[in-house]
C-alpha cells in the first residue's frame, strides 16, 4: 500500500532507536469509562477534558501538545476548557509557524503553553526538552469510513479476498500513532509522557499490535476524574404572531 515494491536481492535493515525510551518517558492510558465512538463522543471528550485539566493544574509540564482525530472533536474539547483558552495555541488561530514561535517564546519565559491541533501537528514538529514534555492523543486515528477513497479502496481489497481493516485501516492508524507518539522523544535530553485517551489499546485484540509498533515505554493507567457532560442549549423557535 506504500507504493514500494520488493525486488529480488533487496535488503532491509531494522535499526534500534538511539534513545532510552524506558528511562526518558512513559505512555499513560487513563482508565476511561467511555470508548471514543461517535455515540459516546460527548462523554469521552468530557472525560478527556477533566484529565487534561488535572494535568495542567499539576504544573509538571511547561510545553504540551494535544492532537485530535477530527476538527469536530477538537472544537468540543475547547468548549470544555474555555477558562484555559489563553494558554492554548490552537490550529487555525494563526499560521502553524507563528503558533510554534509563540509556544517557544512562552516556554523560554517559564510560562506554560499548549499547542492544539490535528494530525498535521504530528508531522515535522521538532520540540525538544521542556518545549514538549507531554503529548495528549485524543484517540486512535483510523481513516474515515465515509471517505470515497477509503470506500473504493476497501471494495477493491474485498474483491481480492483481503480484509480492508487489516490491510487498510489498521496500518494507517498505526502509522498515525507512531508519528504522534514520536513527537515526545526527539533527543537524549527529552523526557515526559504520552497520554492516549483510548482504552481500545488495552481492550481490543488490535490494541496490542498498535502498542507493539511503538517504542518500548512503560505504561501507566491512572484513574480519571469524572467528566461533566455539557448540556446542549435548546434554541427557542420564534413564536408566530396571531392575526
Residue frames as a rotation matrix with the C-alpha (Angstrom) as fourth column:
UNK 1
0.563 0.826 0.000 0.00
0.826 -0.563 0.000 0.00
0.000 0.000 -1.000 0.00
UNK 2
0.346 -0.498 -0.795 3.00
0.274 -0.757 0.593 2.30
-0.897 -0.423 -0.125 0.39
UNK 3
0.917 -0.008 -0.398 3.87
-0.370 -0.387 -0.845 2.17
-0.147 0.922 -0.358 -3.29
UNK 4
-0.085 -0.996 0.013 7.20
-0.969 0.085 0.231 0.44
-0.231 0.007 -0.973 -2.60
UNK 5
0.867 0.361 -0.345 7.84
-0.457 0.851 -0.258 -2.90
0.200 0.381 0.902 -4.25
UNK 6
0.343 -0.749 0.566 10.23
-0.385 0.437 0.813 -5.60
-0.857 -0.497 -0.138 -3.16
UNK 7
0.666 -0.235 -0.708 12.68
-0.668 0.236 -0.706 -6.87
0.332 0.943 0.000 -5.73
UNK 8
0.875 -0.399 -0.274 14.94
0.436 0.895 0.091 -9.89
0.209 -0.200 0.957 -5.67
UNK 9
-0.066 -0.998 0.024 18.12
0.800 -0.067 -0.596 -9.03
0.596 -0.020 0.803 -3.85
UNK 10
0.216 0.203 0.955 16.63
-0.271 -0.927 0.258 -6.14
0.938 -0.315 -0.145 -1.87
UNK 11
-0.414 -0.387 -0.824 17.93
0.704 0.438 -0.559 -5.92
0.577 -0.812 0.091 1.68
UNK 12
0.459 0.618 0.638 16.12
-0.067 -0.692 0.718 -4.35
0.886 -0.372 -0.276 4.62
UNK 13
-0.567 -0.698 -0.438 17.78
0.488 0.144 -0.861 -3.27
0.664 -0.702 0.259 7.86
UNK 14
0.652 0.753 0.088 15.92
0.301 -0.364 0.881 -2.51
0.696 -0.548 -0.464 11.09
UNK 15
-0.461 -0.866 0.192 17.87
0.229 -0.326 -0.917 -0.19
0.857 -0.379 0.349 13.37
UNK 16
0.039 0.411 -0.911 17.27
0.992 0.096 0.086 0.25
0.123 -0.906 -0.404 17.08
UNK 17
0.797 0.282 0.534 16.41
0.222 -0.959 0.175 3.71
0.561 -0.020 -0.827 18.37
UNK 18
-0.278 -0.958 0.073 19.38
0.319 -0.163 -0.934 5.62
0.906 -0.236 0.351 19.85
UNK 19
-0.285 0.247 0.926 17.14
-0.721 -0.692 -0.038 6.79
0.632 -0.678 0.376 22.71
UNK 20
-0.929 0.006 -0.369 16.36
0.248 0.750 -0.613 5.06
0.273 -0.661 -0.698 26.00
UNK 21
-0.327 0.890 0.316 12.58
-0.267 -0.408 0.873 5.35
0.907 0.201 0.371 25.91
UNK 22
0.255 0.429 -0.866 12.09
0.633 0.603 0.485 3.32
0.731 -0.672 -0.118 29.10
UNK 23
-0.313 -0.476 -0.822 14.10
0.934 -0.310 -0.176 5.87
-0.171 -0.823 0.542 31.07
UNK 24
-0.978 -0.199 0.069 13.10
0.210 -0.944 0.256 9.01
0.015 0.265 0.964 29.20
UNK 25
-0.589 0.808 0.022 9.34
-0.768 -0.568 0.295 8.64
0.251 0.157 0.955 29.06
UNK 26
-0.834 0.423 0.354 6.18
0.185 0.819 -0.543 6.64
-0.519 -0.388 -0.761 29.54
UNK 27
-0.684 0.728 0.050 2.78
-0.052 -0.117 0.992 6.02
0.728 0.676 0.118 27.97
UNK 28
-0.864 0.491 0.111 -0.25
-0.176 -0.088 -0.980 6.92
-0.472 -0.867 0.162 30.04
UNK 29
-0.664 0.735 -0.141 -3.59
0.068 0.246 0.967 5.28
0.745 0.632 -0.213 29.16
UNK 30
-0.738 0.401 0.543 -6.18
-0.674 -0.405 -0.618 6.73
-0.028 -0.822 0.569 31.56
UNK 31
-0.860 0.489 0.147 -8.95
0.441 0.856 -0.269 4.41
-0.257 -0.167 -0.952 32.78
UNK 32
-0.808 0.566 -0.167 -11.62
-0.579 -0.707 0.405 5.96
0.111 0.424 0.899 30.58
UNK 33
-0.394 0.768 0.505 -15.23
-0.166 0.481 -0.861 4.95
-0.904 -0.423 -0.062 31.15
UNK 34
0.684 0.725 -0.073 -16.15
-0.118 0.012 -0.993 5.51
-0.720 0.688 0.093 27.50
UNK 35
-0.197 -0.645 0.739 -14.66
0.809 0.318 0.494 4.48
-0.553 0.695 0.459 24.17
UNK 36
-0.538 -0.077 -0.840 -14.24
-0.165 -0.967 0.195 7.33
-0.827 0.243 0.507 21.66
UNK 37
-0.571 0.436 0.696 -17.09
0.806 0.458 0.375 6.19
-0.155 0.775 -0.613 19.41
UNK 38
-0.723 0.372 0.582 -19.50
0.081 -0.791 0.606 8.59
0.686 0.486 0.542 17.71
UNK 39
0.290 0.927 -0.236 -22.26
0.348 0.127 0.929 7.60
0.891 -0.352 -0.286 20.14
UNK 40
0.609 -0.112 -0.785 -20.06
0.792 0.036 0.609 8.30
-0.040 -0.993 0.111 23.18
UNK 41
-0.056 -0.769 0.637 -18.07
0.717 -0.475 -0.510 11.23
0.695 0.428 0.578 21.79
UNK 42
0.336 0.238 0.911 -19.50
-0.270 -0.902 0.336 13.87
0.902 -0.359 -0.239 24.14
UNK 43
0.990 0.054 0.130 -18.92
-0.141 0.300 0.943 11.75
0.012 -0.952 0.305 27.27
UNK 44
0.513 -0.857 0.052 -15.44
0.858 0.510 -0.068 10.76
0.032 0.079 0.996 26.08
UNK 45
-0.038 -0.504 0.863 -14.44
0.417 -0.793 -0.445 14.38
0.908 0.343 0.241 25.39
UNK 46
0.671 0.349 0.654 -15.77
-0.414 -0.555 0.721 15.40
0.615 -0.755 -0.228 28.82
UNK 47
0.924 -0.376 -0.068 -13.56
0.307 0.626 0.717 12.75
-0.227 -0.684 0.694 30.46
UNK 48
0.202 -0.884 0.422 -10.57
0.911 0.011 -0.412 13.78
0.360 0.467 0.808 28.36
UNK 49
0.177 -0.072 0.982 -11.05
0.017 -0.997 -0.076 17.44
0.984 0.030 -0.175 29.30
UNK 50
0.928 0.215 0.303 -11.27
-0.295 -0.071 0.953 16.53
0.227 -0.974 -0.002 33.00
UNK 51
0.674 -0.739 -0.028 -7.99
0.681 0.605 0.412 14.58
-0.287 -0.297 0.911 32.90
UNK 52
0.060 -0.638 0.767 -6.28
0.755 -0.474 -0.453 17.26
0.653 0.607 0.453 30.80
UNK 53
0.540 0.212 0.815 -7.34
-0.238 -0.890 0.390 19.95
0.808 -0.404 -0.430 33.28
UNK 54
0.982 -0.188 0.014 -5.88
0.059 0.374 0.926 17.86
-0.179 -0.908 0.378 36.10
UNK 55
0.333 -0.906 0.259 -2.56
0.942 0.329 -0.061 17.66
-0.031 0.265 0.964 34.23
UNK 56
0.110 -0.242 0.964 -2.48
0.371 -0.890 -0.265 21.40
0.922 0.387 -0.008 33.58
UNK 57
0.755 0.288 0.588 -3.21
-0.373 -0.549 0.748 22.18
0.539 -0.785 -0.307 37.22
UNK 58
0.837 -0.502 -0.217 -0.37
0.527 0.638 0.561 19.87
-0.143 -0.584 0.799 38.35
UNK 59
0.861 -0.472 -0.188 2.08
-0.499 -0.856 -0.135 22.31
-0.097 0.210 -0.973 36.70
UNK 60
0.430 -0.717 0.549 4.53
0.177 0.663 0.727 19.47
-0.885 -0.216 0.412 35.93
UNK 61
-0.128 -0.412 0.902 4.89
0.938 0.244 0.244 20.39
-0.321 0.878 0.356 32.27
UNK 62
-0.369 -0.053 -0.928 5.63
-0.066 -0.994 0.083 23.70
-0.927 0.091 0.363 30.55
UNK 63
-0.548 0.092 -0.831 5.24
-0.824 -0.229 0.518 22.57
-0.142 0.969 0.201 26.94
UNK 64
-0.363 0.529 0.767 2.30
0.040 0.832 -0.554 20.38
-0.931 -0.170 -0.323 25.92
UNK 65
-0.809 0.156 -0.566 0.72
-0.584 -0.113 0.804 19.16
0.061 0.981 0.183 22.68
UNK 66
-0.257 0.805 0.534 -2.87
-0.163 0.509 -0.846 17.95
-0.953 -0.304 0.000 22.20
UNK 67
-0.903 -0.137 -0.407 -3.70
-0.423 0.115 0.899 16.05
-0.076 0.984 -0.162 19.00
UNK 68
-0.091 0.960 0.265 -7.19
-0.448 0.198 -0.872 15.33
-0.889 -0.198 0.412 17.68
UNK 69
-0.628 -0.059 0.776 -8.54
0.491 0.744 0.454 12.97
-0.604 0.666 -0.438 15.04
UNK 70
-0.108 0.647 0.755 -11.15
0.925 -0.212 0.314 15.49
0.363 0.733 -0.576 13.82
UNK 71
-0.797 -0.136 0.588 -11.92
0.067 -0.988 -0.137 19.19
0.600 -0.069 0.797 13.91
UNK 72
0.225 0.965 0.135 -15.31
-0.211 -0.087 0.974 18.43
0.951 -0.247 0.184 15.43
UNK 73
0.557 -0.081 -0.827 -13.77
0.713 0.557 0.426 16.67
0.426 -0.827 0.367 18.43
UNK 74
-0.557 -0.829 -0.042 -11.20
0.762 -0.490 -0.423 19.45
0.330 -0.268 0.905 18.84
UNK 75
-0.526 0.425 0.737 -13.92
-0.227 -0.905 0.360 22.09
0.820 0.022 0.572 18.98
UNK 76
0.588 0.760 -0.276 -15.94
0.036 0.316 0.948 20.11
0.808 -0.568 0.158 21.51
UNK 77
0.133 -0.646 -0.751 -12.85
0.948 0.305 -0.095 19.80
0.290 -0.699 0.653 23.69
UNK 78
-0.776 -0.464 0.427 -12.26
0.384 -0.885 -0.264 23.55
0.500 -0.041 0.865 23.50
UNK 79
0.030 0.885 0.466 -15.83
-0.241 -0.446 0.862 24.11
0.970 -0.138 0.200 24.70
UNK 80
0.735 0.233 -0.637 -14.91
0.458 0.523 0.719 22.26
0.500 -0.820 0.278 27.91
UNK 81
0.066 -0.814 -0.577 -11.76
0.971 -0.081 0.224 24.25
-0.229 -0.576 0.785 28.63
UNK 82
0.538 0.230 0.811 -12.80
0.563 -0.814 -0.143 27.82
0.627 0.534 -0.567 27.84
UNK 83
0.989 -0.151 -0.007 -11.16
-0.089 -0.616 0.783 29.06
-0.122 -0.773 -0.622 31.05
UNK 84
0.264 -0.943 0.204 -7.80
0.347 0.290 0.892 27.72
-0.900 -0.165 0.404 29.82
UNK 85
0.804 0.205 0.557 -8.13
0.571 -0.010 -0.821 29.24
-0.163 0.979 -0.126 26.35
UNK 86
0.861 -0.500 -0.094 -5.42
-0.508 -0.854 -0.109 31.90
-0.026 0.142 -0.990 26.81
UNK 87
0.086 -0.844 0.529 -2.91
-0.545 0.404 0.735 29.10
-0.834 -0.352 -0.425 27.40
UNK 88
0.205 0.110 0.972 -3.92
0.476 0.857 -0.198 27.21
-0.855 0.504 0.123 24.25
UNK 89
-0.399 -0.345 -0.850 -2.42
-0.650 -0.548 0.527 27.85
-0.647 0.762 -0.006 20.81
UNK 90
0.132 0.665 0.735 -4.99
0.084 0.732 -0.677 26.28
-0.988 0.152 0.041 18.51
UNK 91
-0.750 -0.358 0.556 -4.55
0.516 0.208 0.831 25.23
-0.413 0.910 0.029 14.90
UNK 92
-0.033 0.740 0.671 -6.37
0.931 -0.221 0.289 27.74
0.363 0.635 -0.682 12.72
UNK 93
0.645 0.219 -0.732 -5.89
0.577 -0.768 0.278 30.69
-0.501 -0.602 -0.621 15.07
UNK 94
0.483 -0.608 -0.630 -2.70
-0.696 -0.703 0.145 31.66
-0.531 0.368 -0.763 13.25
UNK 95
0.531 -0.382 -0.757 -0.30
-0.554 0.519 -0.651 30.01
0.641 0.765 0.064 10.78
UNK 96
0.891 -0.130 -0.436 1.44
0.341 0.825 0.451 27.00
0.301 -0.550 0.779 12.30
UNK 97
-0.055 -0.998 0.039 4.91
0.710 -0.067 -0.701 28.54
0.702 -0.011 0.712 12.22
UNK 98
-0.260 0.031 0.965 3.60
-0.375 -0.924 -0.071 31.51
0.890 -0.380 0.252 14.18
UNK 99
0.791 0.588 0.171 1.94
-0.418 0.314 0.852 29.27
0.447 -0.746 0.494 16.80
UNK 100
0.626 -0.635 -0.452 5.20
0.687 0.724 -0.064 27.36
0.368 -0.271 0.889 17.25
UNK 101
-0.327 -0.741 0.587 7.13
0.327 -0.671 -0.665 30.63
0.887 -0.026 0.462 17.62
UNK 102
0.130 0.481 0.867 4.74
-0.675 -0.598 0.433 31.80
0.726 -0.641 0.247 20.33
UNK 103
0.936 0.210 -0.283 4.98
0.005 0.796 0.606 28.41
0.353 -0.568 0.744 22.03
UNK 104
0.184 -0.958 -0.222 8.78
0.778 0.280 -0.563 28.54
0.601 -0.069 0.796 22.09
UNK 105
-0.390 -0.321 0.863 8.74
-0.082 -0.922 -0.380 32.09
0.917 -0.218 0.333 23.43
UNK 106
0.529 0.683 0.504 6.29
-0.602 -0.116 0.790 31.26
0.598 -0.721 0.350 26.21
UNK 107
0.887 -0.204 -0.415 8.22
0.371 0.849 0.377 28.21
0.275 -0.488 0.828 27.40
UNK 108
-0.093 -0.978 0.185 11.53
0.651 -0.200 -0.732 30.13
0.753 0.052 0.656 27.25
UNK 109
-0.357 0.050 0.933 9.94
-0.434 -0.893 -0.119 32.69
0.827 -0.447 0.341 29.58
UNK 110
-0.995 -0.093 0.018 8.89
-0.064 0.511 -0.857 29.96
0.071 -0.855 -0.514 32.01
UNK 111
-0.298 0.955 0.018 5.22
-0.881 -0.267 -0.391 30.08
-0.369 -0.132 0.920 31.00
UNK 112
-0.425 0.269 0.864 3.03
0.213 0.958 -0.194 27.07
-0.880 0.102 -0.465 30.32
UNK 113
-0.305 0.289 -0.907 1.97
-0.874 -0.464 0.146 26.68
-0.379 0.837 0.394 26.71
UNK 114
-0.228 0.344 0.911 -0.24
0.129 0.938 -0.322 24.14
-0.965 0.044 -0.258 24.91
UNK 115
-0.748 0.015 -0.663 -0.32
-0.652 -0.202 0.731 23.53
-0.123 0.979 0.161 21.16
UNK 116
-0.165 0.786 0.597 -3.64
-0.055 0.597 -0.801 22.08
-0.985 -0.165 -0.055 19.99
UNK 117
-0.264 0.049 -0.963 -4.19
-0.920 -0.311 0.236 20.66
-0.288 0.949 0.128 16.52
UNK 118
0.825 0.565 0.008 -4.99
-0.507 0.746 -0.431 17.81
-0.250 0.352 0.902 14.16
UNK 119
0.780 -0.496 0.381 -2.78
0.488 0.864 0.125 15.13
-0.391 0.089 0.916 12.60
UNK 120
0.634 -0.561 0.532 -0.71
0.356 -0.399 -0.845 17.70
0.686 0.725 -0.053 10.67
UNK 121
0.573 -0.417 0.706 0.65
-0.740 -0.632 0.228 18.88
0.352 -0.653 -0.671 14.03
UNK 122
0.715 -0.339 0.612 2.12
-0.164 0.770 0.617 15.39
-0.680 -0.541 0.494 14.50
UNK 123
0.652 -0.453 0.607 4.22
0.757 0.414 -0.505 15.80
-0.023 0.789 0.614 11.35
UNK 124
0.080 -0.754 0.652 7.53
0.643 -0.460 -0.612 17.63
0.762 0.468 0.448 11.29
UNK 125
0.754 0.188 0.629 7.12
-0.312 -0.740 0.596 19.20
0.578 -0.645 -0.500 14.73
UNK 126
0.142 -0.826 -0.546 10.50
0.612 0.506 -0.607 19.15
0.778 -0.248 0.577 16.48
UNK 127
0.445 0.068 0.893 10.29
-0.558 -0.758 0.336 20.49
0.700 -0.648 -0.300 20.03
UNK 128
-0.045 -0.609 -0.792 12.94
0.331 0.739 -0.587 19.24
0.942 -0.289 0.169 22.43
UNK 129
-0.858 -0.435 -0.274 13.24
0.356 -0.119 -0.927 19.20
0.370 -0.892 0.257 26.21
UNK 130
-0.649 0.602 -0.465 10.85
0.375 -0.278 -0.884 21.42
-0.662 -0.749 -0.045 28.15
UNK 131
-0.764 0.376 -0.524 9.38
-0.627 -0.624 0.466 22.71
-0.152 0.685 0.713 24.88
UNK 132
0.195 0.857 -0.477 7.36
-0.795 0.424 0.435 19.49
0.575 0.294 0.763 24.78
UNK 133
-0.839 -0.508 0.194 7.21
-0.514 0.622 -0.590 17.06
0.179 -0.595 -0.783 27.70
UNK 134
-0.542 0.694 0.473 3.60
0.076 0.601 -0.796 15.89
-0.837 -0.396 -0.378 27.48
UNK 135
-0.870 0.298 -0.394 1.67
-0.436 -0.091 0.895 14.77
0.231 0.950 0.209 24.39
UNK 136
-0.393 0.828 0.400 -2.09
-0.272 0.310 -0.911 14.17
-0.878 -0.466 0.104 24.58
UNK 137
-0.957 0.082 -0.278 -3.69
-0.243 0.298 0.923 11.98
0.158 0.951 -0.265 21.89
UNK 138
-0.304 0.944 0.131 -7.47
-0.947 -0.285 -0.148 12.10
-0.102 -0.169 0.980 21.58
UNK 139
0.532 0.477 0.699 -7.89
-0.384 0.872 -0.303 8.60
-0.755 -0.107 0.647 20.11
UNK 140
-0.419 -0.569 0.707 -6.59
0.388 0.592 0.706 6.05
-0.821 0.570 -0.027 17.62
UNK 141
-0.087 0.346 -0.934 -6.92
-0.625 -0.749 -0.219 7.84
-0.776 0.565 0.282 14.28
UNK 142
-0.301 0.111 0.947 -8.46
0.585 0.806 0.091 5.31
-0.753 0.581 -0.307 11.90
UNK 143
-0.998 -0.022 0.056 -9.19
0.059 -0.565 0.823 6.59
0.014 0.825 0.565 8.38
UNK 144
-0.456 0.888 -0.065 -12.75
-0.669 -0.389 -0.634 7.98
-0.588 -0.246 0.771 7.97
UNK 145
-0.594 0.231 0.771 -15.07
0.344 0.939 -0.016 5.17
-0.727 0.256 -0.637 6.88
UNK 146
0.509 0.860 0.045 -17.21
0.453 -0.223 -0.863 7.54
-0.732 0.459 -0.503 4.80
UNK 147
-0.101 -0.630 -0.770 -14.29
-0.517 -0.628 0.582 8.73
-0.850 0.457 -0.262 2.68
UNK 148
0.815 0.440 -0.378 -14.88
-0.529 0.297 -0.795 7.91
-0.237 0.848 0.474 -1.03
UNK 149
0.066 -0.883 -0.464 -11.21
-0.840 0.202 -0.504 6.94
0.539 0.423 -0.729 -1.39
UNK 150
-0.664 -0.296 0.687 -11.36
-0.693 0.588 -0.417 4.60
-0.280 -0.753 -0.595 1.62
UNK 151
0.264 0.868 0.420 -14.63
-0.481 0.496 -0.723 3.05
-0.836 -0.011 0.548 0.42
UNK 152
0.757 0.010 -0.653 -13.35
-0.643 0.183 -0.744 2.48
0.112 0.983 0.145 -3.13
UNK 153
-0.279 -0.942 -0.186 -10.04
-0.819 0.334 -0.467 1.04
0.502 0.022 -0.864 -1.95
UNK 154
-0.472 0.177 0.864 -11.91
-0.669 0.567 -0.481 -1.17
-0.575 -0.805 -0.149 0.53
UNK 155
0.647 0.762 0.044 -14.14
-0.499 0.466 -0.730 -2.59
-0.577 0.450 0.682 -2.19
UNK 156
0.457 -0.574 -0.679 -11.09
-0.724 0.203 -0.659 -3.31
0.516 0.793 -0.323 -4.32
UNK 157
-0.590 -0.709 0.385 -9.43
-0.795 0.426 -0.432 -5.14
0.142 -0.561 -0.815 -1.42
UNK 158
-0.029 0.681 0.731 -12.57
-0.576 0.587 -0.569 -7.21
-0.817 -0.438 0.376 -0.83
UNK 159
0.794 0.332 -0.508 -12.53
-0.603 0.328 -0.727 -8.22
-0.075 0.884 0.461 -4.50
UNK 160
0.008 -0.883 -0.469 -9.07
-0.623 0.362 -0.693 -9.64
0.782 0.298 -0.548 -3.85
UNK 161
0.620 0.363 -0.696 -10.37
0.272 0.732 0.624 -11.52
0.736 -0.576 0.355 -0.78
UNK 162
-0.579 -0.794 -0.184 -8.41
0.539 -0.204 -0.817 -9.25
0.611 -0.572 0.547 1.54
UNK 163
0.280 0.681 -0.677 -9.75
0.957 -0.141 0.253 -7.76
0.077 -0.719 -0.691 4.78
UNK 164
0.338 -0.142 0.930 -9.78
0.334 -0.906 -0.260 -3.91
0.880 0.398 -0.259 4.50
UNK 165
0.959 0.040 0.282 -9.41
-0.234 -0.449 0.862 -3.38
0.161 -0.892 -0.421 8.25
UNK 166
0.652 -0.745 0.143 -6.20
0.428 0.517 0.741 -5.43
-0.626 -0.422 0.656 8.34
UNK 167
0.000 -0.686 0.728 -4.70
0.996 0.065 0.061 -4.12
-0.089 0.725 0.683 5.12
UNK 168
-0.061 0.114 0.992 -6.01
0.537 -0.834 0.129 -0.56
0.842 0.540 -0.010 5.05
UNK 169
0.701 0.508 0.501 -7.38
-0.069 -0.651 0.756 0.81
0.710 -0.564 -0.421 8.34
UNK 170
0.910 -0.318 -0.266 -5.00
0.361 0.295 0.885 -0.72
-0.202 -0.901 0.383 10.89
UNK 171
-0.013 -0.974 0.227 -1.73
1.000 -0.014 -0.004 0.14
0.007 0.227 0.974 9.09
UNK 172
-0.029 0.069 0.997 -2.94
0.362 -0.929 0.075 3.72
0.932 0.363 0.002 8.58
UNK 173
0.877 0.410 0.252 -3.90
-0.100 -0.357 0.929 4.07
0.471 -0.840 -0.272 12.25
UNK 174
0.663 -0.699 -0.269 -0.56
0.697 0.445 0.562 2.58
-0.273 -0.560 0.782 13.32
UNK 175
-0.174 -0.735 0.655 1.38
0.877 -0.418 -0.236 5.00
0.448 0.533 0.718 11.12
UNK 176
0.283 0.373 0.883 -0.53
0.009 -0.922 0.387 7.97
0.959 -0.102 -0.265 12.57
UNK 177
0.988 0.138 -0.064 0.00
0.053 0.077 0.996 6.78
0.142 -0.987 0.069 16.14
UNK 178
0.318 -0.946 -0.067 3.73
0.943 0.308 0.127 6.27
-0.100 -0.103 0.990 15.58
UNK 179
-0.224 -0.363 0.905 4.01
0.553 -0.811 -0.189 9.83
0.802 0.458 0.382 14.27
UNK 180
0.585 0.551 0.596 2.03
-0.161 -0.641 0.751 11.24
0.795 -0.535 -0.286 17.20
UNK 181
0.939 -0.257 -0.229 3.99
0.316 0.378 0.870 9.38
-0.137 -0.889 0.437 19.87
UNK 182
0.203 -0.935 0.291 7.21
0.965 0.142 -0.219 10.29
0.164 0.325 0.931 18.08
UNK 183
0.478 0.003 0.878 6.76
0.112 -0.992 -0.057 13.96
0.871 0.126 -0.475 18.95
UNK 184
0.996 0.060 0.059 7.91
-0.049 -0.162 0.986 13.33
0.069 -0.985 -0.159 22.54
UNK 185
0.476 -0.874 0.096 11.45
0.219 0.224 0.950 11.93
-0.852 -0.431 0.298 22.47
UNK 186
0.991 -0.100 0.084 13.48
0.046 -0.331 -0.942 13.92
0.122 0.938 -0.324 19.94
UNK 187
0.166 -0.978 0.124 16.89
-0.470 -0.189 -0.862 13.86
0.867 0.085 -0.491 21.65
UNK 188
-0.273 -0.357 -0.894 18.74
0.554 0.701 -0.449 12.33
0.787 -0.617 0.006 24.60
UNK 189
-0.992 -0.130 0.006 17.67
0.076 -0.620 -0.781 15.34
0.105 -0.774 0.625 26.67
UNK 190
-0.346 0.936 0.072 13.96
-0.609 -0.282 0.741 14.83
0.714 0.212 0.667 26.06
UNK 191
-0.983 0.134 -0.129 11.65
0.185 0.636 -0.749 13.44
-0.019 -0.760 -0.650 28.74
UNK 192
-0.591 0.806 0.036 7.96
-0.797 -0.577 -0.178 13.21
-0.123 -0.134 0.983 29.56
UNK 193
-0.637 0.474 0.608 4.87
0.179 0.858 -0.481 11.20
-0.750 -0.198 -0.631 28.78
UNK 194
-0.851 0.470 -0.236 2.34
-0.341 -0.151 0.928 10.44
0.400 0.870 0.289 26.07
UNK 195
-0.599 0.740 0.304 -1.28
-0.236 0.199 -0.951 10.37
-0.765 -0.642 0.056 27.23
UNK 196
-0.895 0.336 -0.293 -3.57
-0.214 0.253 0.943 8.33
0.391 0.907 -0.154 24.96
UNK 197
-0.544 0.767 0.339 -7.28
-0.679 -0.165 -0.715 8.63
-0.493 -0.620 0.611 25.74
UNK 198
0.166 0.571 -0.804 -8.29
-0.899 0.424 0.115 5.37
0.406 0.703 0.584 24.07
UNK 199
-0.009 -0.141 0.990 -8.82
-0.791 0.606 0.079 2.25
-0.611 -0.783 -0.117 26.16
UNK 200
0.921 0.354 -0.165 -9.16
-0.372 0.666 -0.646 0.16
-0.119 0.656 0.745 23.00
UNK 201
0.136 -0.956 -0.260 -5.36
-0.770 0.064 -0.635 -0.11
0.624 0.286 -0.727 23.09
UNK 202
-0.752 -0.417 0.510 -5.87
-0.658 0.508 -0.555 -2.42
-0.028 -0.753 -0.657 26.07
UNK 203
-0.167 0.802 0.574 -9.30
-0.475 0.444 -0.760 -3.94
-0.864 -0.399 0.307 25.39
UNK 204
0.798 0.454 -0.397 -9.22
-0.541 0.250 -0.803 -4.80
-0.266 0.855 0.445 21.67
UNK 205
0.695 -0.528 0.488 -7.14
0.513 0.840 0.179 -7.50
-0.504 0.126 0.854 20.00
UNK 206
0.516 -0.499 0.696 -5.57
0.657 -0.291 -0.696 -4.98
0.550 0.816 0.178 17.64
UNK 207
0.951 -0.106 0.290 -4.54
-0.247 -0.826 0.508 -2.75
0.186 -0.554 -0.811 20.56
UNK 208
0.592 -0.768 0.242 -1.50
0.124 0.384 0.915 -4.87
-0.796 -0.512 0.323 21.40
UNK 209
0.262 -0.481 0.836 -0.35
0.957 0.243 -0.160 -4.73
-0.126 0.842 0.524 17.79
UNK 210
0.700 0.036 0.714 -0.57
0.262 -0.942 -0.209 -0.95
0.665 0.333 -0.669 17.80
UNK 211
0.892 -0.375 0.251 1.37
-0.397 -0.388 0.832 -0.74
-0.215 -0.842 -0.495 21.07
UNK 212
0.508 -0.721 0.471 3.99
0.485 0.692 0.535 -3.23
-0.712 -0.043 0.701 19.85
UNK 213
0.421 -0.316 0.850 4.73
0.844 -0.206 -0.495 -0.95
0.332 0.926 0.180 16.89
UNK 214
0.866 -0.069 0.496 5.64
-0.184 -0.965 0.187 1.92
0.466 -0.253 -0.848 19.24
UNK 215
-0.275 -0.953 0.125 8.91
-0.400 -0.004 -0.917 2.49
0.874 -0.302 -0.380 21.08
UNK 216
0.004 0.244 -0.970 9.06
0.647 0.738 0.189 0.47
0.762 -0.629 -0.155 24.30
UNK 217
-0.444 -0.027 0.896 7.70
-0.517 -0.809 -0.280 2.76
0.732 -0.587 0.345 27.01
UNK 218
-0.919 0.290 -0.268 6.45
0.387 0.524 -0.759 1.75
-0.080 -0.800 -0.594 30.46
UNK 219
-0.411 0.860 0.304 2.65
0.113 -0.283 0.953 2.03
0.905 0.426 0.019 30.63
UNK 220
-0.971 0.194 -0.139 0.60
0.111 -0.150 -0.982 3.59
-0.212 -0.969 0.124 33.43
UNK 221
-0.413 0.902 0.127 -3.19
0.470 0.092 0.878 3.54
0.780 0.422 -0.462 33.89
UNK 222
-0.995 0.025 -0.097 -4.31
0.069 -0.522 -0.850 6.32
-0.072 -0.853 0.517 36.23
UNK 223
-0.194 0.978 -0.080 -7.91
0.889 0.141 -0.435 6.94
-0.414 -0.155 -0.897 37.25
UNK 224
-0.690 0.058 0.721 -9.85
0.456 -0.739 0.495 9.71
0.562 0.671 0.484 35.50
UNK 225
-0.829 0.477 -0.292 -11.79
0.007 -0.513 -0.858 12.41
-0.559 -0.714 0.422 37.34
UNK 226
-0.138 0.868 0.478 -15.45
0.819 0.371 -0.437 12.32
-0.556 0.331 -0.762 36.38
UNK 227
-0.972 -0.180 0.150 -16.20
0.234 -0.732 0.639 14.48
-0.005 0.657 0.754 33.37
UNK 228
-0.255 0.916 -0.309 -19.37
0.260 -0.243 -0.935 16.56
-0.932 -0.318 -0.176 33.47
UNK 229
-0.532 0.120 0.838 -21.13
0.846 0.117 0.520 16.48
-0.035 0.986 -0.164 30.11
UNK 230
-0.861 0.219 -0.459 -22.30
-0.161 -0.973 -0.162 19.88
-0.483 -0.065 0.873 28.97
UNK 231
-0.053 0.922 0.383 -25.95
0.658 0.321 -0.681 20.09
-0.751 0.216 -0.624 28.09
UNK 232
-0.792 -0.179 0.583 -26.65
0.596 -0.432 0.677 21.49
0.130 0.884 0.449 24.68
UNK 233
-0.663 0.553 -0.504 -28.73
-0.104 -0.736 -0.669 24.63
-0.741 -0.392 0.545 24.79
UNK 234
-0.216 0.698 0.683 -32.07
0.904 0.407 -0.130 24.34
-0.369 0.589 -0.719 23.07
UNK 235
-0.995 -0.102 -0.008 -32.77
0.088 -0.893 0.442 27.05
-0.052 0.439 0.897 20.58
UNK 236
-0.298 0.942 -0.154 -36.21
0.325 -0.052 -0.944 28.54
-0.898 -0.332 -0.291 21.00
UNK 237
-0.574 0.198 0.795 -38.22
0.804 -0.048 0.593 28.82
0.155 0.979 -0.132 17.84
UNK 238
-0.983 0.184 -0.010 -39.78
-0.180 -0.970 -0.162 32.28
-0.039 -0.158 0.987 17.41
UNK 239
-0.425 0.900 0.095 -43.45
0.461 0.306 -0.833 32.49
-0.779 -0.310 -0.545 18.28
UNK 240
-0.729 0.266 0.631 -45.78
0.593 -0.215 0.776 33.10
0.342 0.940 -0.001 15.42
UNK 241
-0.897 0.411 -0.163 -48.00
-0.264 -0.794 -0.548 36.11
-0.354 -0.449 0.820 15.84
UNK 242
-0.347 0.869 0.351 -51.70
0.778 0.476 -0.409 35.61
-0.523 0.131 -0.842 15.72
UNK 243
-0.953 0.078 0.292 -53.52
0.150 -0.717 0.681 37.52
0.262 0.693 0.672 13.08
